């Protein structure tokens, strides 16, 4: 990833985090890494953990970047997070799409 792409990704994640806070979410952690992958934002709202994948693009639908392979990596990383912190609580896998026109939260991808 080039420096410009990295900076654009960081700006999108920052915008996404502000959006979530404005929507009443509490940010637990950002950029959680495991050997399986990374979760961009982990947040809580109304006693539900939200594992949020942030995607942005000005050229195509950012949702297309969440492939079945990417989803497998996300789910393995979630399992690791829950194990590491010994958590047993409801959770959702969400996507936060950052577009020029604004942010769009797509909740509960795991049921799609």
N, C-alpha and C positions, 0 to 999 in steps of 0.2 A: 504494500500500500504506500503510495507516495505521500509526501508531506501535506500536499493540498487536500487529498482525500481524507487523511487523518484529521486535519483541522476541521473539515466540513462535518465529519462524523462526530467530533467532539462538540461542535456547535449545535448539532442536531440533538445530541444527548442532553446537553445543558438546557436547551429549549424544551425538550420532553420532560425533564425533571421539574422545571418550573411549572409546566402545564399540569403535571400530576399533583404537585403541591397546591396549586390553585383549585384543583378539583377535589381537594380534601384528603389526599393520600399523604401518608407519612413515609418518607424515604428511609429504608432500613440500610441499604447498601447499594453501591454503584460499582459496576465492573467486577462482579464476583467471578473469580477464575477457579477452574478445576482442571484436571487433566482431560476432561471430556469436552470442555468448552467454556463459554462465558455467558453470564446473564448481565445484560446492560444495566437494568434497574430492578431492585427488589423493593417493593413497597407494601404497606399495609393500609387497608381501609375496612372499617367495620368488621374487624377480627378475621379478615381474609387476606392471606399473602398473595401478592400479585407479582409474578415474574414477567417482566416487561422487556420485550425485544424491540429496540428502537430501529426503525428503518426510514431512510429518506432517499429521495431521488427526484431529479428534475426531468429525467428522460423517460421513465417508465413507472408503472405502478409499483411502489416499494413493497407491497404485500407479496409480489412474486419472488422476492428474495428469501422468503421463509419456505424453504423446500422441505420435503419429508426428511431428508438427511439432516438438515439444520434442526428440525423439530426433534429428532432423536437425540441430538447433542444437547439441546436445551433440556429435555426431560431427564437425561442422565445427570446433568449438572444440578438440576432441581433435587433429584434423589440424593446427590452428594451433599447439597446444602442442608437438606432436612436431617440427614444422618449426622452431619458435622455438628449441628446445633441442637440435636435431639428434639426436634420439633414434630408435633403431631397436630396439625391444624389444617383447615381447608385452604386450598390455593387455586389460583387460576394462572394460565399462561395467556398473556395479552400481547398485542402488538400495538405500538404507538407509531403511527405513520406521520412523519414530519414533512409537510409540503409547503410550498410558497404561500398557499392560501390559509395555512394554519395546521393545527394538529388534529389527528383523529385517533381515538382510542378504540381498538377492536378487542373486545373482551372475550375471554374464554375460548381461545383457539383450540384447546384440547377436545372440544365437542364438535369441531368443524369436520 
